[in-house]
């Protein structure tokens, strides 16, 4: 902090930030406190909680949006997919920009972008407009995620770093667990618009607190040349891939739109890979992907999150349509998964420390398979079997909790120290792409099975409980394939022991 810099409460500081991109120092009264670093961590926890609440809460809105907009599943799913896809596309970009130009202004502005996107989502008059505003909201969430861990790491002492990252992970776990129940409560009392408007005051508060609390960026990475080619290519490349997966059934296998998406995905991915190999400072360092253990871990990471969010997508439709649950009741039941995940994540980390990545991650995926098997048997629409359905969700959450922490830690253990930031970016990117792919594939298969059974365009409205349950069981089998493949890959990994016991393996704890 420099004494000549105008304080954050002055007009000069605001003017310098807007016109010159100059970061103001934190409020001196706060920065002088012995516990100042924990104020910084607490500010980051606001963003961590808000982003995870929104990601999980939206799953509860989808059945209501399908009904209110009379839209097919392939379109409704973009409300969730667009948000997560925007995060995956923009996180590497914002991470690099933060290294070059500083983190405080980007992080503070992320709250405002997120709040603006949330407000506009609540006013959306149609589903396409809502999806567009969700993408804006996802860009704000990418700004939050790309900078948060770096801010915590730089604000805390080395011996306190694990505690700081642990608090951030706890905020994320609480948000992920509270999201479905909060979404259900809002749906039953206020309407779906308020599920987005509730973010606005939190986002504004986060921006104000961040402006006065977050420290100036002292160490900045080498500026070099920003990888504009990679930045312009990554979003269309990922969008084309997910669009082909999500809309394939609705468009048909021979439709020009699907063929165009597949061709565009191949072309954009090839151009992106070429741009990254030639860039002086690439967004993604492909050197890491040449390491077998790093690649295997990220593919398993992708598959586990595809299964997790595929289940998050499927379950609300079944509970609301087949079991006639209220939105609140369905949200409370779905919260079992993230709650168990959060409770078991520390145990997964302990297993990793003692037995290594292979045993911990493979056992986690084995537990997930057991949970999906129970769900496949007892998900029949009968109220008498609801306790077994909830048990199955709990078992699945336990398996994910045992898997995620060891898998993330093992991924980071394979990365050279000088590429830790890039490794974290790739880990998070694989995670969010897995979320998108899981929702898209679950939506496509559910729509295809319902369409085959009813002859109508894929929709869960006015479908019998038996038909919906039968289609849902096919989706559960697909999710089981994701989990089984992640388990097989986990058994194939070889990971050095150098980083065991680090805190990188907790949810969202990379970069």
Secondary structure, DSSP 8 states (H G I E B T S, - for coil): --TTS--TTSHHHHHHHHHH-------HHHHTSTTHHHHHHHHHHHHHHHHHHHHHHHHHHHHHHHHHTT--HHHHTHHHHHHHHHHHHHHHHHHHHHHHH-SHHHHHHHHHHHHHHHHHHHT-SSHHHHHHHHHHHHHHHHHHHHHHHHHHHHHS-GGGHHHHHHHHHHHHHHHHHHHHHHHHHHHHHT-THHHHHHHHHHHHHHHHHHHHHS-------------HHHHHHHHHHHHHHHHHHHHHHHH-TT-HHHHHHHHHHHHHHHHHHHHHHH-TT-SS-TTGGGSHHHHHHHHHHHHHHHHHHHHHHHHHHIIIIIS---HHHHHHHHHHHHHHHHHHHHHHHHHHHHH-HHHHHHHHHHHHHHHHHHHHHH-SS-GGGHHHHHHHHHHHHHHHHHHHHHHHHHHHHTS-GGGHHHHHHHHHHHHHHHHHHHHHHHHHHHHHHHHHHHSSSS--TT--HHHHHHHHHHHHHHHHHHHHHHHHHHHH----STTTT-STTSTT---
